[in-house]
Amino acid sequence: MHTTDPRSRVDAGATLGIEEEFLLVDPRTAEPVDCGPAVIDQCHGYGPWTPQYEYARSQVEVATGVCHTAAAAAAQLTDARARLAERARAHGALLIATGAPIVASRPITLTSGDRYARIATHYGGMFSDYQCCGLHVHVGVPDRDAAAALLNYVTPWLPTLLALSANSPLRQGRDADYASLRALAQAAFPAAGPPPWVESAADHDRHIARLVDCGAFTDDRITFWLARLSPHLPTIEIRVADSVPTPADAMLLAALCRAIVVTAASDLAAGIPAPRPDRDTMAAALWSAARHGMRGAAVDPVTRRRTSARRRLAALLNWVRPALAEFGELSMVTSTLAELSRRGTGAELQRVAAPGGPAAVAAMLAAQTTGLTPVEAGYTPV
């Protein structure tokens, strides 16, 4: 039977997919290594996940297949990370999940291809040293108009997801006093930040077309919004997160993103309007998340008041708890968050390892990327 209930439509297609970018580095210096295309070429055909080229030759990307549970997505990432890491080692490099390079002393080498060349020409020097890596979660939403409405509910939680994932605190091997330098680098691009308030899928697409026409975006695939409707998949794509240290961290973010979308659908069906934070307060909230991560102050973009990252996380969990329980992921999310609170975010792990030098940070991240604990990697968080 056909139904117009947005909750029913979202539940029917509430699948998950993850795209995650990784950096390849020299184990002695932590400098990026340009072996990405060679690593990708040797990693096709292993499973439902797909290796993909990235803008810089020092990066690789993985896209999972369509998954019905966050655990299934994490299992694909675990396999992908292990196989990519093995091929990276064969080329003398480490595969690391980090939001930005630990050190980088030279401009990037561009991956070959007409589209990458066009992007490089269009944005000029903005991309000359850009080697940031993110985690994008796709949540299946069959109806694009419903998806557009749900996007408005997602926006206020983007700073909390950024704080949880923050994993890029170092610039040239030194603590830059930000949990996510990747967020700062992304903010420099035109029309970056939270998506605009949209009334429909057509309205969403008109915003993008206008920005393409204005020259801010080269095409509809390179929007710098932190959440959007996918241009080629029936999904909401939440793309605010840094690449995170472990597959378990990725599983946590995937579960939370889906729970946000499904809970938003419940609110929409119940006639509860989406909050509409102003862009200045959203900018302040995102900056605070990039600056402090999970260990400091935060901004509630709805009340427009200062709070703490932990209180914002508690509010998020309270809101999405029924959806997490519905998908059987509440216990996993609770236990993973407890471990993350004890261990620290990726930014905190990098700061713990940083006194040993860039190579020590790279070794720690390489171990984390393939699923080892900090203790197994030789570092004990404090």
MIVOVEX-518863 format. One record per residue (C-alpha): residue number from 1; x negated, y, z negated. Coordinates in steps of 0.1 Angstrom, whole numbers. Layout:
<nodes>
+-----+-------+-------+-------+
! pos !  east ! north !    up !
+-----+-------+-------+-------+
! NUM !     X !     Y !     Z !
...
+-----+-------+-------+-------+
</nodes>
This chain:
<nodes>
+-----+-------+-------+-------+
! pos !  east ! north !    up !
+-----+-------+-------+-------+
!   1 !     0 !     0 !     0 !
!   2 !   -13 !    35 !     9 !
!   3 !   -17 !    58 !   -21 !
!   4 !   -27 !    94 !   -23 !
!   5 !   -40 !    91 !   -58 !
!   6 !   -77 !   102 !   -56 !
!   7 !   -86 !    80 !   -85 !
!   8 !   -74 !    49 !   -67 !
!   9 !   -93 !    59 !   -35 !
!  10 !  -125 !    65 !   -54 !
!  11 !  -123 !    33 !   -74 !
!  12 !  -117 !    14 !   -42 !
!  13 !  -150 !    26 !   -27 !
!  14 !  -171 !    35 !   -57 !
!  15 !  -202 !    18 !   -44 !
!  16 !  -238 !    30 !   -51 !
!  17 !  -269 !    36 !   -31 !
!  18 !  -302 !    51 !   -40 !
!  19 !  -328 !    68 !   -19 !
!  20 !  -361 !    74 !   -37 !
!  21 !  -394 !    90 !   -25 !
!  22 !  -429 !    80 !   -38 !
!  23 !  -463 !    94 !   -35 !
!  24 !  -495 !    75 !   -24 !
!  25 !  -526 !    86 !   -43 !
!  26 !  -563 !    77 !   -46 !
!  27 !  -568 !    58 !   -78 !
!  28 !  -601 !    76 !   -86 !
!  29 !  -590 !   112 !   -80 !
!  30 !  -551 !   110 !   -79 !
!  31 !  -553 !   131 !   -47 !
!  32 !  -526 !   122 !   -21 !
!  33 !  -536 !    96 !     5 !
!  34 !  -523 !    97 !    40 !
!  35 !  -514 !    60 !    45 !
!  36 !  -476 !    63 !    43 !
!  37 !  -468 !    53 !    79 !
!  38 !  -491 !    22 !    77 !
!  39 !  -475 !    11 !    44 !
!  40 !  -440 !    15 !    58 !
!  41 !  -449 !    -4 !    90 !
!  42 !  -459 !   -34 !    69 !
!  43 !  -428 !   -34 !    47 !
!  44 !  -399 !   -40 !    71 !
!  45 !  -376 !   -70 !    68 !
!  46 !  -380 !   -79 !    32 !
!  47 !  -345 !   -75 !    20 !
!  48 !  -314 !   -52 !    19 !
!  49 !  -335 !   -22 !    11 !
!  50 !  -351 !    -1 !    39 !
!  51 !  -385 !    16 !    39 !
!  52 !  -384 !    50 !    56 !
!  53 !  -410 !    75 !    67 !
!  54 !  -412 !   109 !    50 !
!  55 !  -422 !   144 !    60 !
!  56 !  -458 !   140 !    47 !
!  57 !  -480 !   110 !    55 !
!  58 !  -488 !   108 !    18 !
!  59 !  -452 !    98 !    10 !
!  60 !  -429 !    69 !    15 !
!  61 !  -392 !    65 !     9 !
!  62 !  -369 !    36 !     1 !
!  63 !  -331 !    34 !     6 !
!  64 !  -312 !     6 !   -11 !
!  65 !  -284 !   -12 !     6 !
!  66 !  -248 !    -6 !    -6 !
!  67 !  -245 !   -18 !   -41 !
!  68 !  -216 !   -25 !   -65 !
!  69 !  -235 !   -21 !   -97 !
!  70 !  -264 !     1 !  -109 !
!  71 !  -282 !   -31 !  -119 !
!  72 !  -281 !   -44 !   -83 !
!  73 !  -295 !   -11 !   -70 !
!  74 !  -323 !   -13 !   -96 !
!  75 !  -331 !   -48 !   -86 !
!  76 !  -336 !   -37 !   -50 !
!  77 !  -358 !    -8 !   -61 !
!  78 !  -378 !   -32 !   -83 !
!  79 !  -385 !   -54 !   -53 !
!  80 !  -392 !   -24 !   -30 !
!  81 !  -415 !    -8 !   -54 !
!  82 !  -435 !   -40 !   -59 !
!  83 !  -439 !   -46 !   -21 !
!  84 !  -448 !   -10 !   -13 !
!  85 !  -473 !   -10 !   -42 !
!  86 !  -489 !   -41 !   -28 !
!  87 !  -493 !   -27 !     6 !
!  88 !  -505 !     6 !    -8 !
!  89 !  -533 !   -12 !   -27 !
!  90 !  -543 !   -29 !     6 !
!  91 !  -550 !     6 !    19 !
!  92 !  -568 !    17 !   -12 !
!  93 !  -539 !    37 !   -27 !
!  94 !  -516 !    36 !   -57 !
!  95 !  -478 !    40 !   -53 !
!  96 !  -465 !    63 !   -79 !
!  97 !  -431 !    76 !   -88 !
!  98 !  -436 !   113 !   -97 !
!  99 !  -417 !   145 !   -88 !
! 100 !  -448 !   163 !   -76 !
! 101 !  -485 !   156 !   -70 !
! 102 !  -507 !   153 !  -101 !
! 103 !  -534 !   171 !   -81 !
! 104 !  -535 !   182 !   -45 !
! 105 !  -564 !   202 !   -30 !
! 106 !  -555 !   202 !     7 !
! 107 !  -526 !   208 !    30 !
! 108 !  -504 !   179 !    39 !
! 109 !  -507 !   158 !    71 !
! 110 !  -474 !   158 !    89 !
! 111 !  -459 !   124 !    99 !
! 112 !  -455 !   123 !   136 !
! 113 !  -421 !   129 !   152 !
! 114 !  -402 !   157 !   169 !
! 115 !  -379 !   164 !   140 !
! 116 !  -407 !   168 !   115 !
! 117 !  -426 !   191 !   139 !
! 118 !  -395 !   212 !   143 !
! 119 !  -390 !   215 !   105 !
! 120 !  -427 !   225 !   101 !
! 121 !  -424 !   252 !   128 !
! 122 !  -391 !   265 !   114 !
! 123 !  -402 !   268 !    77 !
! 124 !  -439 !   276 !    84 !
! 125 !  -461 !   276 !    53 !
! 126 !  -433 !   266 !    29 !
! 127 !  -439 !   230 !    38 !
! 128 !  -477 !   231 !    42 !
! 129 !  -483 !   216 !     7 !
! 130 !  -449 !   202 !    -1 !
! 131 !  -452 !   167 !   -13 !
! 132 !  -424 !   165 !   -39 !
! 133 !  -405 !   133 !   -44 !
! 134 !  -368 !   130 !   -54 !
! 135 !  -342 !   104 !   -62 !
! 136 !  -308 !   107 !   -44 !
! 137 !  -278 !    88 !   -56 !
! 138 !  -250 !    81 !   -31 !
! 139 !  -215 !    73 !   -46 !
! 140 !  -190 !    59 !   -21 !
! 141 !  -159 !    80 !   -16 !
! 142 !  -139 !    69 !    14 !
! 143 !  -119 !   101 !    17 !
! 144 !  -141 !   131 !    26 !
! 145 !  -115 !   157 !    14 !
! 146 !  -112 !   140 !   -20 !
! 147 !  -150 !   139 !   -20 !
! 148 !  -151 !   176 !   -14 !
! 149 !  -128 !   183 !   -44 !
! 150 !  -149 !   160 !   -66 !
! 151 !  -181 !   178 !   -56 !
! 152 !  -168 !   208 !   -76 !
! 153 !  -166 !   186 !  -108 !
! 154 !  -202 !   173 !  -103 !
! 155 !  -219 !   207 !  -102 !
! 156 !  -219 !   216 !  -139 !
! 157 !  -237 !   183 !  -147 !
! 158 !  -266 !   188 !  -123 !
! 159 !  -288 !   205 !  -149 !
! 160 !  -284 !   176 !  -173 !
! 161 !  -293 !   151 !  -146 !
! 162 !  -324 !   172 !  -138 !
! 163 !  -334 !   173 !  -175 !
! 164 !  -331 !   135 !  -178 !
! 165 !  -351 !   128 !  -147 !
! 166 !  -378 !   155 !  -151 !
! 167 !  -411 !   140 !  -140 !
! 168 !  -434 !   167 !  -126 !
! 169 !  -451 !   187 !  -154 !
! 170 !  -487 !   189 !  -140 !
! 171 !  -503 !   213 !  -116 !
! 172 !  -539 !   204 !  -105 !
! 173 !  -540 !   179 !  -134 !
! 174 !  -530 !   205 !  -160 !
! 175 !  -498 !   210 !  -179 !
! 176 !  -479 !   238 !  -162 !
! 177 !  -454 !   242 !  -191 !
! 178 !  -425 !   230 !  -170 !
! 179 !  -409 !   195 !  -171 !
! 180 !  -400 !   196 !  -134 !
! 181 !  -423 !   216 !  -110 !
! 182 !  -404 !   199 !   -82 !
! 183 !  -373 !   218 !   -92 !
! 184 !  -392 !   251 !   -89 !
! 185 !  -407 !   242 !   -55 !
! 186 !  -372 !   233 !   -42 !
! 187 !  -357 !   265 !   -55 !
! 188 !  -380 !   284 !   -31 !
! 189 !  -362 !   271 !     0 !
! 190 !  -333 !   291 !    16 !
! 191 !  -298 !   285 !     1 !
! 192 !  -312 !   261 !   -24 !
! 193 !  -295 !   252 !   -57 !
! 194 !  -260 !   240 !   -65 !
! 195 !  -235 !   235 !   -37 !
! 196 !  -209 !   263 !   -32 !
! 197 !  -173 !   258 !   -44 !
! 198 !  -155 !   240 !   -15 !
! 199 !  -118 !   235 !    -8 !
! 200 !  -121 !   206 !    16 !
! 201 !  -145 !   186 !    37 !
! 202 !  -140 !   210 !    66 !
! 203 !  -148 !   239 !    42 !
! 204 !  -180 !   221 !    31 !
! 205 !  -191 !   215 !    67 !
! 206 !  -183 !   251 !    77 !
! 207 !  -207 !   263 !    49 !
! 208 !  -234 !   241 !    63 !
! 209 !  -227 !   251 !    99 !
! 210 !  -229 !   288 !    90 !
! 211 !  -263 !   283 !    72 !
! 212 !  -276 !   264 !   102 !
! 213 !  -264 !   293 !   125 !
! 214 !  -281 !   318 !   101 !
! 215 !  -314 !   298 !   103 !
! 216 !  -315 !   288 !    66 !
! 217 !  -311 !   251 !    76 !
! 218 !  -326 !   235 !   107 !
! 219 !  -297 !   211 !   110 !
! 220 !  -270 !   195 !    88 !
! 221 !  -294 !   169 !    75 !
! 222 !  -318 !   192 !    57 !
! 223 !  -295 !   211 !    33 !
! 224 !  -313 !   221 !     1 !
! 225 !  -282 !   218 !   -21 !
! 226 !  -286 !   196 !   -51 !
! 227 !  -253 !   178 !   -43 !
! 228 !  -234 !   175 !   -11 !
! 229 !  -212 !   153 !    11 !
! 230 !  -235 !   131 !    31 !
! 231 !  -235 !   142 !    68 !
! 232 !  -236 !   105 !    80 !
! 233 !  -223 !    83 !    52 !
! 234 !  -189 !    83 !    34 !
! 235 !  -205 !    94 !     1 !
! 236 !  -212 !   121 !   -24 !
! 237 !  -249 !   125 !   -25 !
! 238 !  -264 !   138 !   -58 !
! 239 !  -300 !   148 !   -51 !
! 240 !  -311 !   169 !   -81 !
! 241 !  -333 !   143 !   -98 !
! 242 !  -371 !   139 !   -97 !
! 243 !  -383 !   105 !   -87 !
! 244 !  -383 !    86 !  -120 !
! 245 !  -410 !    64 !  -136 !
! 246 !  -392 !    30 !  -137 !
! 247 !  -364 !    11 !  -120 !
! 248 !  -345 !    12 !  -153 !
! 249 !  -346 !    50 !  -152 !
! 250 !  -332 !    49 !  -117 !
! 251 !  -305 !    25 !  -128 !
! 252 !  -295 !    49 !  -156 !
! 253 !  -292 !    78 !  -132 !
! 254 !  -272 !    58 !  -107 !
! 255 !  -247 !    47 !  -133 !
! 256 !  -243 !    82 !  -147 !
! 257 !  -238 !    97 !  -112 !
! 258 !  -211 !    72 !  -103 !
! 259 !  -194 !    77 !  -137 !
! 260 !  -193 !   114 !  -131 !
! 261 !  -176 !   110 !   -97 !
! 262 !  -151 !    85 !  -110 !
! 263 !  -143 !   105 !  -141 !
! 264 !  -139 !   136 !  -119 !
! 265 !  -114 !   116 !   -98 !
! 266 !   -94 !   109 !  -130 !
! 267 !   -93 !   146 !  -139 !
! 268 !   -83 !   155 !  -104 !
! 269 !   -55 !   130 !  -104 !
! 270 !   -43 !   143 !  -138 !
! 271 !   -43 !   179 !  -125 !
! 272 !   -72 !   190 !  -147 !
! 273 !   -90 !   216 !  -127 !
! 274 !  -128 !   215 !  -121 !
! 275 !  -148 !   240 !  -140 !
! 276 !  -161 !   268 !  -119 !
! 277 !  -194 !   281 !  -133 !
! 278 !  -209 !   312 !  -117 !
! 279 !  -240 !   308 !   -97 !
! 280 !  -262 !   330 !  -120 !
! 281 !  -253 !   308 !  -150 !
! 282 !  -259 !   277 !  -129 !
! 283 !  -293 !   291 !  -119 !
! 284 !  -301 !   297 !  -156 !
! 285 !  -290 !   262 !  -165 !
! 286 !  -311 !   246 !  -138 !
! 287 !  -341 !   267 !  -147 !
! 288 !  -338 !   257 !  -183 !
! 289 !  -336 !   221 !  -174 !
! 290 !  -367 !   224 !  -152 !
! 291 !  -385 !   243 !  -180 !
! 292 !  -377 !   222 !  -210 !
! 293 !  -365 !   188 !  -198 !
! 294 !  -348 !   169 !  -226 !
! 295 !  -368 !   183 !  -255 !
! 296 !  -356 !   219 !  -257 !
! 297 !  -330 !   244 !  -250 !
! 298 !  -303 !   242 !  -223 !
! 299 !  -275 !   263 !  -209 !
! 300 !  -239 !   251 !  -208 !
! 301 !  -228 !   265 !  -174 !
! 302 !  -191 !   263 !  -183 !
! 303 !  -192 !   282 !  -216 !
! 304 !  -221 !   303 !  -204 !
! 305 !  -239 !   298 !  -238 !
! 306 !  -272 !   284 !  -248 !
! 307 !  -272 !   249 !  -263 !
! 308 !  -296 !   220 !  -263 !
! 309 !  -303 !   194 !  -237 !
! 310 !  -293 !   166 !  -261 !
! 311 !  -259 !   183 !  -268 !
! 312 !  -253 !   185 !  -231 !
! 313 !  -261 !   149 !  -227 !
! 314 !  -238 !   139 !  -256 !
! 315 !  -210 !   159 !  -239 !
! 316 !  -216 !   141 !  -206 !
! 317 !  -215 !   107 !  -222 !
! 318 !  -183 !   116 !  -241 !
! 319 !  -167 !   126 !  -208 !
! 320 !  -178 !    96 !  -187 !
! 321 !  -176 !    69 !  -214 !
! 322 !  -143 !    53 !  -200 !
! 323 !  -158 !    51 !  -165 !
! 324 !  -190 !    35 !  -178 !
! 325 !  -170 !    10 !  -197 !
! 326 !  -148 !     2 !  -167 !
! 327 !  -179 !    -7 !  -146 !
! 328 !  -194 !   -27 !  -175 !
! 329 !  -224 !    -3 !  -177 !
! 330 !  -218 !    15 !  -210 !
! 331 !  -241 !    -8 !  -230 !
! 332 !  -268 !    -5 !  -205 !
! 333 !  -266 !    33 !  -204 !
! 334 !  -266 !    35 !  -242 !
! 335 !  -296 !    12 !  -246 !
! 336 !  -316 !    28 !  -217 !
! 337 !  -310 !    63 !  -231 !
! 338 !  -321 !    51 !  -266 !
! 339 !  -353 !    38 !  -250 !
! 340 !  -358 !    69 !  -230 !
! 341 !  -354 !    90 !  -261 !
! 342 !  -380 !    69 !  -279 !
! 343 !  -405 !    67 !  -250 !
! 344 !  -399 !   102 !  -235 !
! 345 !  -390 !   113 !  -200 !
! 346 !  -415 !   110 !  -171 !
! 347 !  -427 !   145 !  -178 !
! 348 !  -435 !   135 !  -214 !
! 349 !  -453 !   104 !  -203 !
! 350 !  -475 !   124 !  -179 !
! 351 !  -484 !   148 !  -207 !
! 352 !  -494 !   120 !  -230 !
! 353 !  -517 !   105 !  -203 !
! 354 !  -530 !   139 !  -191 !
! 355 !  -560 !   142 !  -216 !
! 356 !  -575 !   111 !  -199 !
! 357 !  -576 !   130 !  -166 !
! 358 !  -557 !   128 !  -133 !
! 359 !  -568 !    92 !  -126 !
! 360 !  -554 !    81 !  -160 !
! 361 !  -520 !    98 !  -152 !
! 362 !  -520 !    80 !  -118 !
! 363 !  -528 !    46 !  -134 !
! 364 !  -500 !    51 !  -159 !
! 365 !  -475 !    61 !  -133 !
! 366 !  -485 !    32 !  -110 !
! 367 !  -478 !     8 !  -138 !
! 368 !  -445 !    24 !  -147 !
! 369 !  -435 !    24 !  -110 !
! 370 !  -437 !   -13 !  -108 !
! 371 !  -419 !   -19 !  -141 !
! 372 !  -445 !   -20 !  -168 !
! 373 !  -442 !    -3 !  -202 !
! 374 !  -465 !    25 !  -213 !
! 375 !  -481 !     1 !  -238 !
! 376 !  -487 !   -25 !  -210 !
! 377 !  -502 !     4 !  -190 !
! 378 !  -526 !    12 !  -219 !
! 379 !  -508 !    43 !  -232 !
! 380 !  -488 !    47 !  -263 !
! 381 !  -463 !    76 !  -262 !
! 382 !  -463 !    99 !  -293 !
+-----+-------+-------+-------+
</nodes>
